[in-house]
Amino acid sequence: MNILDLPNELLIIIFNKLNAVDSLYSLVDVNERFDEIVLEALHIQCLDTANMLKESSFDESAPVNQAILRKICEKILPRLHLRLNELIVDQNSLQHILFSNTYPQLSSISLVNFQQKSLLRYLRDDSILRELLSEQITHLSIGFRFELPVEDLETSTNIFALILYLCQRLDSLSYCQLFSYQTIPVFIQISPSINVISSTLTALEINIKTFQCCLRILDGRFACLRTLRVHIERISHRFCNIDTTVSRLSRNALCVKAEKKIDELYSL
């Protein structure tokens, strides 16, 4: 039996067994019937363009497949952009994806496989990205590309501060290395002189340099914070008495993970 002879109900079941990447790339623009099923009946609300575009699933620096990128921008996004509430994009496709359409329902965006300095330029200069972050985005995930030499702490900290400045509606932020198994994570440094503050953030995952930075996160600058997951490079024996501000979070909500150079690790 030819697949074209199957009823729509059965095709929907089959297509739902595929991931969205396979469904969109393989089936869109085959014929009008497949377009209607994939783009309408499957109710796709999250689009992972980063995985669709990679030439290799195992090489984060692999080039973008330009043919797939054109298909996404010309054939797929015009049919999906009004309903998407989540986008996953990488450094090589961000401008193409954001400039090709508007996304009125978008509330979550993941920026993956970015170089720090490139992301900082986007945050400073890209008006479309800045507008999305300031007016719509409530959930943001940043995944940095693994690079040697490791980029400077100042750049990473500036990106973090700028994100908090731009994102006026942000509820959840993950700011970490792209892959957890990589041994040189991206850290930030929080000091009293650095203006990082948010009145909306309730969940934060981040890499920090010292346990003192963790205490500064809890000093009142994140008034609504309820869930904190930190990856700490160094915990010194000097912090045997944890600041009482930690009690603002429940014991179950606060997770501290020390990555390396541990003097002592204290149970919270």
N, C-alpha and C positions, 0 to 999 in steps of 0.2 A: 504494500500500500504506500502511495506517495504521501508525504507529509501535508501536501496541499489538499488532500482529500479528507483530512481530519477535521472534525467540528471545532469551532472556536473554543468551546468549553475545555476540550482536551488539550488544545494548543496552549491555552492559558496555564493549565497544570504543568505542561512540559516546560514552558518558558519560565515559570516560577521556580523550577528546579535549577535553572541556570542562574549565575550571578548577574547583576545588572550590567556589568561590563560586557560579558559575552552576549547578552540579549541585545543591548543597544548597538554594539559594533557589528555583530553578525546578521542581525535581522532587520534593522531599520533600513529603509530604502530598497528592500527586496521587492515588495509589492505593497499596494495600499492596504490590503488585509493585514499583513504583518505589522505595518506601521500602526494601524489602529489598535491592534492587540498590545504591542509592546509599549507604545507611547500613551495609550489611553487606559486600557484594561489593567495593566500592571501597577498603575498608580505609583510610579517612581517619584520619590521625593528627595532622595539623596543621590548625588552624582559624584563618583570618585574618578575624576579625570586624570589624576596622577597615575593610577594603575593602568588606565586605558592607554595612556600615551607612552609608557616606558617600553623601549625595545627589549629590555631584559628585566625580569622580575627580581634578579639577584644582584644587579649592579645599579646602585643609587645614582651613579653619574652617567648612566646610559643615555644616549640622545633621545630626543622626542621624535616619535613617529609623525611626520608632518601630514601624511595622508589621513591618519586617524584624527589629528587635530583639526584639519579642514572639515572632516565629516561631523565632528562634534559641533563646531561653530556654525556650519551651514545647514546641517540636516537634523541634528538632535536638539540643540539648545533652543532654536526657535519654537519647538513644540513643547518643551519642558520648562522653560525659564519662569513662567508665571506660577508654577506650583512647587518649585524646588525650595526646600527649607534648609538644606545642608549641601555644601560644596566642599570637595577635597581637591586642592590644586597644588601644583608644584611651581618652582621658580620659573621654569621654561614656558609654562602655559598661562600664567596668571593674567598677563595683559590681554592675551587673545580671548580668554574666557570672560573676563570682566567687561571688556569693551564690546563684545559681540551682542550682549543683551542686558536688560535690566532684570533684577531679581527681587520683586516686591515682597515675597514671602520668606526670603533668606534670613535666618536667624543664627545659623551655625556655620562656621568656616574653619577648615583645617589648612594651614599653610605648611606644606611638607617639603623636605629636601631643599631647604634654603641655605644659602650662604648668609652669614650674619650681616655683612656690609651691604649686600644686595637687598636684603629685607629692610634694612634701615633706610635705604634710598627710596624704596617703594612707600614706606610709611611717611616719609617726608614729602615726596613729590607726586604720588599717584592720587589724584583727586577722587577718583571713583572708589578706590580701596578705602581712603580716609572717610569718605561719606558713608560707606557701608558700615565701617567699624563704629562710627560715631552715632549713627541713627538706627541701625538695625541689629547688629550682632550682639547676641547674649551669650553665646558659647564659642570660644576661640581656642584652637590648639596650634601650637607652633612646634614644628619638628625641624631641627637644624641638620644640615649635612655634615658628616664626619670629615674633618679636614686636618691636615698637618701642614705647617705648624698651627697649633690651636689659636684661634682668633682671640683678640684681647678682651679682658674682663670689662673694660670701659664700654666697648661697643655693645656687648650683651646686656649690660645694665642700662644703657641708654635706650635700647630697643624696648626693654621691659617697662621703663618709665614712660616712654612715648605711647606704648599700647594702653597703659592705664589712663593716660591723659586723653587719648582719642576715644576710647570705648566708654561712652557715657551710660550704656545699658548692660554692661558686661556682668554676667552672673557666674560663669565658670571659665577658668583659664588654665591651660596646660602649657608649660613653657620648658621644654626639655630637649634632650638629644633625640634625634629621629629614631634610633634603635637603642633599646635599653642595654643590649649586650656590649655596646661600644665602650671602651675603657676610659675615654677622655671626654667627659660630659661637658656641656656648656653651663657655666656657672654665672651667677650674678653676685654683686656685692651691694648690700643695703647698709647705708650709713645714715646718721642723723641729717647730714647735709644733702642727701639725695631725696628729691621730692617724688616719692612713690606713694600714691594714696588712691583709694577707691571707696566710694560709699555704697556700691552695689554688689561687689564681688562676694559670693558665698562659698565658692570652691576654688582652691588653688593647688596646682602641682608644679613644683619648681626645684631647680638645682641651686643650692647656695653654698657659699664658701665655708662659713663657720656657724656654730650654734648661736652665736651672738646675733647673726642675721635673722635667725629664726625668731628670736625674742623681739627683734625690731618689727618683724611682720605682725607680731601680736601686741604692739604697743598702742594700738588704737587707730592706726592709719587704714586698717581694713575693718571698719566698724561692723559689717554684716557677715564676716567670715565665719563659716560653720565647719568646713571641711578643709584640712590642710595636709598635703602630702609633700614632704621635703626630702631631697636627697642631699645630704650634708657631706662635704669633703673632709672636714676635720671637726672632731668633738674633743675639746680640751678638758682635762681633769678639773680646771678652774670652775666649771659650771656644774658642780655637784649639787648646788641648790638652784633648781630651775625656777625662773622668775614666776611670780604668782599670776602673771597675765596668762600663762598657759591654761589656767583654770577656766578661761573664757570658752574654751572648746571642751567638749566631752572627751573622755578618755578613748572612746571608740572612734572619734572623729579625727584625732591627731595621730598621724603615722610619721615617724622619723626613721629615715634609712641613711646610714652612714656608708659612703662609697669606699673610702680608703683613709689611711693615716689616722686610724682611730686610737686615741689614748684610752678613753673609757666611753662606753655606751650605756646610757642610763635609761631604765625603763620608765615610760610615762604612764 
